[in-house]
Amino acid sequence: MAHLSSLHSSVGVLGISAGSLLLLVNDYGSSPENNLIPQTALGILLLIISALLAYAGVRRSLSHAQLFSSVCLTVSALWCGSGLVYILVGQGVVQPTELRAALVPGLAAFTLALFIIGSVALILRKAVLAFLAIGISLACAHQIAGLSAGGFGQSATAANYLLVSLVGFYFSVGRLLSVITDGKLQPPGTGIQKKSELQTEQNQGCSDALSVGLVMNLLSASVLACPLLGVVPQLFTGHVPWLWTAGVFQLGMCVLFYRAMDTLAATFSGFTALLKFAEGYSALLSFYSIQPFSPVPFPVVFSVLFFILAVFSFQKSLLEGLYQFFFVAYCIAIAAQPQGFFQGGTQGVQAAIFIVSAFMLLIATFNMVSSTMIPTGQGHFKALVTKMQGLALRAHDKEFHTPHLGYSKYADAEVLGHACNVLAAFAVTATIGDRNPLHVLVLPWVVVAGGALQLLCGSVAFARGKTFESTVFIFYGMMWTMWGLTRYGGLYGETRSFHLSVGIISFMLFNVLVTAAALFLNVAWFVYAFTFQLILISFLLDAVGALPFGYDIGVTIIFGLVSFYFFLSHIFNSTFQSPQIPLGNPLVKLSGVGGGAHVCPHVTARKASSVQQIAEIMKNGGICGMPTDTVYVLVAACNRPDAIVKAYKVKKKAEDRPMSMWVSSIKQLEPVRHLLSPLLLDFMEAAWPSSISMVIPRGPWLDFYGLGDAAKHIGTPQSIAIRNPDCAVATHLISLVGPIAVTSANPTGEADTTHHNQVYAKLLDKVEGVLCDGPSPENIASTVVDCTKIETGHIGFFRVGLIPKSKVLQIFEEVQRRHRHGQTNPVFEPDLHPTETQPDLSSDEDSTIESQRETENSTPPTASPEQSPVLGDRS
């Protein structure tokens, strides 16, 4: 893991060095009349390097190296935006004489942003990051000077990039040498973060996403404020790359916030991304000499949503809530001026946002990496609520976002999803009249808010196992996108009538199923789906030219209000434990099997209480799904023969595909140690825990574990496979239950089960509990060793899997050597008891895997493939 983090750091710094070298060569070799590298080629190369930096930044963000991640993502956005500008110039969309006006607003924002980040890094003695950030900041400043006075700053820009390249290559080569030599050769200044520093950053949550989000707000504010200050003549096509780059990166930060379980910050990022796409769309229309008219209803509604979000954000800090109020003012300014982004009011608010974002960036970056925090007003909201009667705050931790089907990496996205429906609904209430649809600023609100953002929310909901919610968000997002592009994209006159009607009818039929499913959830969801059906009817009537006057506006406003109720209820209920805004009871309830009478618990494997819950189910004769370091397995307690028989019937296994037996440690074999070979016990002690299954002879020792008549389903009449998995969760569960019978968690003949959601999907209510740990990390079979003739000094191999054959033989030879020297097994002492010590569940969950159907015999073989008790299974 350390090597992987070091690799990502090296890739990030090498990317910065490569981009700096590219711009260095271009600046040194170009003149005011001729460019060494054609503009289009330069832009494409910068985009490639930008993508590499974004990857390194996101990977380091997930490993909590947040300051490095902030630098990588900020530089990535800089070169992405400037690269797109160069491509537009190279393709003639933007004239060469307009290059200065296109580049200066973005370069100014990144000059300030990187200087702030670099200064914080310098204060905290992070020399390499400080040098990289400040060096690129100075290069941007000199580039602005060069664009303002021909040739003035070109050599200085190249000199800055030269220094950045040298430092970057030195650091990257040092890290690569350290990885290659396993830390033996490490040049000075190239060491990775100390554990104490990494812990300081990890405690700050997803602060790098916050910093990068603030940089994107700084960027868009700079672009809109520059025309007001006279730096550039006006907002035009050359500014689109900066604004849309900011929007795309804000969407990326939205996803990172969901991974950090911060719903409020993710919602704010989604809102600001929407604004940036709308700003870029307005700038794009200037290419066609269009200044779009901004209808009043949408920005007013948007300001209300921003206001509610800002109020609830006070629970995080007063500073964050106050910052979001500037965006409330920005939406009001858009509503107050018909030309929106092109007028002085909105541009003035953006100038204020520029200043505030710079201060917020300084505070957020410093607090992200420093153990000494700048006060932001945390705790005041909680103190105020505790003084109010009847209000109880909900504890905010990752367990709050635990989904219905166990473990998830993402927080709940329903707040943003319902807000998107509110925005899309009120956007389509705008009347176009005799205007060209492109002249009315509706398309980005409908397509981005109702479409792109809702598809994002649907994907997050799907990752959380919320099938119905994800279906609704994705389905409604597709409908808003298609209707928005058709009606407000200038295509409506050409696609009207029959063809459009057929598509709308298809959506209506699908929404009938959604509405029917909502009957089983609650009243609110039924009203939600039903009112959207009324909107689809209005779309159909409009398509055939039979729309009654005012019907479409009326039903759209009703749906918008219902969506607003959902938005308010989710943000309120996620903040307060009581009271709760009600959503109602199901309108239709089913009784009996499948109607809620039996609910299979899906609990996270990361909690000891969850493992205890599954253990109780197994002790009572239940069969459960369990994660391993590869695929999921189906388990039953050996002392419950009825459970073993049940698991066997669920699998519908053939006689040549028996189950295997797992123990939590070799100490669970202590009661039968006198019945087993001392050499075999020593071999088990040396080889376990691991992904090694040992095939040993059957014998009277099996009777001790209470298998009864179910023993025939485990192993063959001659032998049985036994294993001690290398998995903290699995061994803890087995220590609570006792030895278990194991088989793969899929019907015979089907593909392996690689996610906890698939366990119940494949086995339905036949499984009585699932221990959830997300997707399986591997899909490699265990190594199956034949130990039936171990006393002769030979072992064989039925299959070589995760553990290589050479490793197993090395372990066995070492055990034999100890026996020849008279050393005995130290595990079993007279004063020891089979009571197990609870393992540390904070370690990574690993387990064993189910056996493959192929066989691989070693030399000399000690059993035929047909005699193997595990080759029909992957455990």
Phi, psi and omega in degrees: 000321178295321178296321180296317177297319178296322179296316179297321177298316180296318178298318180297312181290323175297323177297316177297319180295319180295316178296320178295320179295320178300311180290328176299310181297317181296318181290320180290325185269355182261158174234168179303336182267324186230144177257134178297314179253128178305146186303317182296315179297318178299317179297318181294318178297319178295324178295320179296314179294324178299317179297320178297317179293321179298319178297312180298320180295317180292318179297320179287332176296319181291338177260013172071020172270079200279325179293317176299318178299318179298318179296312182299313183291324179293314178295324177300315178295321178301310184283335174294310180296313181292325177298318177294323176298315179299322178295317178298320178293316181296329180268002176082005177290320174248132182286149178304329179290344180263005184298319180299312181297331181282323187272324190302313181301317179290317179297323179298317180296316182286333174301312180290315183298311181291328177295319178296313181297316180295323179295318177297318178297322180292318179299323182267013173063038172258083194297314185296312180296321178298316181295316180297310184294313181291324178299314179291326176299314178294324177298318178296320179296317178292328177294321176299317179297320179294324178289330180280323178231108189314122176077357185295311187255008187293315180292322178295321176300314179297321180297318177297316179293329176297314179296318178299318180297315182297314179296317181296316179294322177299312180296315184294316179296321177299318180292319179295320176297321179297320179292315183296319182268008179058042175083359181286329180239110183221105180300153181300139176083004182251013180289150177280176184298143172288156182300324180293321179291319179296322179294323178299316179291321182296328181289345183272007179072220183261056184291333178295322176296323177296316180296315180294322176299321177293323176297320179293323175294323176297319181296309181294324178295321178296317181297318182279333181279334182300318176298324179295323182275357179081009179292320175232156184298311183195171175290127182212184189301328181295345179269350182301315180303319180295315184291318180285330172298315177299320179295316180295316180293327176294323175296320176298319178293328177301315179295318179296324177293322176296323177292331178275006179063034180246089184294318183296314179294323178295319178296317178297319177297320177297318179297313182292326175299320178299316178299320183290323176294322177293319177297316178295323178297318178297320178293326179295321181294339178296339176298330178260016180061038179245128170250103190294146176276132182261112178292151188287317191303316187297304182298332176294313178298319179299320179295324178295316179296318177298321181296313179298317179298320180296319180298315181287338178287347176298337179293338176276309176191151177296324182296319181292320177296316179295323178299319182290338177294336175296328178283332171299314178298323180296316178295322177296321178296322177296319180292330185280342184237125188296329181270004171055247189290347183267356185254162189294330182297308180294321180293327177293319177297322178294328175297320177294320178297324178301312182293313182294321180297324178297315178295318178297322179296317179300313182293315183295318181292319179295314180294336182292325188241354183256143175284341175265117188264141169280127183300135178237007178084034178283145175093346182291322179298315180297319180296323180290318183293322181296339179275349182268137178283136174089354179250132178227120181290145176275140177290126183260108173211177184295333181291338177298330183264013177297121185282178182295332183252039170091228192280138175216149179272358187235151174279173180288131183254015185290332178300310180292321181299316180288326176298323178297321177293324176300311183296315181295319181296313182285338177292321183282356175283351179294134179268133182271321182068226181271003182285156169294134182305329180290342182278352180249128185281080180235322187307311181294325179296317184285312187286317183281311181290304183287333184261284188299311182294324178291324175296322175298314179296322177296322178294319178295317179298322179295319178297335179272001179081014180266085189297313183295311182298319179295322178298315180298311183297316181291317181295312179292326177297319177296321181293315179298320181297311183293318181291321179296314180294324182288310187276323185250006177256011178082010182258355192297319183295332183272332187251010184290165176079229199301308186298317178294322181296321179299316179297317180295320179298322178298317178295322180297317180297319178294321181291338173298319177294320178298317180296319179296320179294328180294338177300331183271356180263283179197173183296318184299316180294324178296314178298321180301308182290323182294317180292329175291329175297323177295325176294318178299323177296320178295323176297318180295315179297322178294323182294327180264004176076027181236031184279121176295148183296126176084350183296314184296319180294319181297309183290329179292319177295321178298314179297321178298321179291321177296318178296322178296322177299317177296315179302313182293319182294319182289319180288328178286312183293333177281346180263320186247136175287323176205146356284174180240139173284121188286149173246358176090172179261163176300141177281334179231130178237139177256146177247161178089191182295132180088354180251025180102358179292328179233121178240120179282117181291131173248109186238148183289139179284356185268007178237133179297326179295328178291318177298321177297321180297316178294323179298319179296321178298316181291322178296333179269013175094015179270160175245139190224159173267142185221140178282155174225187177280001173229254182267169177279150181235160177255129188232152176215149181287135180294331181275010173237084181305327180297324179291321179295317178297320179298315179297322179296319180289324177299318182286336183055049186281152172280165184296334182271013179231070184281173178273166177246173182240134179240145175236158181281333176194170181294341180294338177288351175264003183303318182297340183244019185296330181288346180262357182245157181293133176302322178295320178296317179296320177295320179296318177299316181298321183282327187267337185258158353285143181189181176268049178242119174262131181251125177269115185237161181294145171288161179184184180298342182297335180294331184296336183296333188268008171072031181287328181062218180292343180286351181299335181292341180273353180250119181074191178252174178299340182257332188211171179212143177268132181229149186205149173243102187291149177268070186210122183297316182294313182296314181294326177295317178298317181292326178294331178281325187264327191104178179307144185235155172265135190232141172210169183288149185270052176207148177301149182304130179094348180266167181294159181295154180268116186246010177208149183295333178295332183284337183300305181290326180297327182271325186253350177056217187282008176285338176265140190250006177180147180226127174268115193260134176215029176074201182290150179288138183283333184222168175216053181242137184286160175285162175273125184255116184252132178273112180247020184291337180236039184294334181294338178279357180088014182232142170233153178239178182229118171282328179200140173258119184238240186297321179265122183293155182299321181297323180294317179297315180296323178298317178297315183294321179295323178294320177296317178298320180298317179297321180294322179294334179267009174080014178278135183256169181290121182277359187287314187268109176245150184301330185268005180269151179237160184285007179294134185266149173270132182294127180284165180279113183281359178282345179283167182294143181279116176234156178203185178265174190233166182277148190285151176279165183275343178280162177234156177216110184269144178266179176241122358276140177286147179245357177204151177280158180301327182293338182274352183290130180276004185230350189290343175276001184226165181249029181256000000 
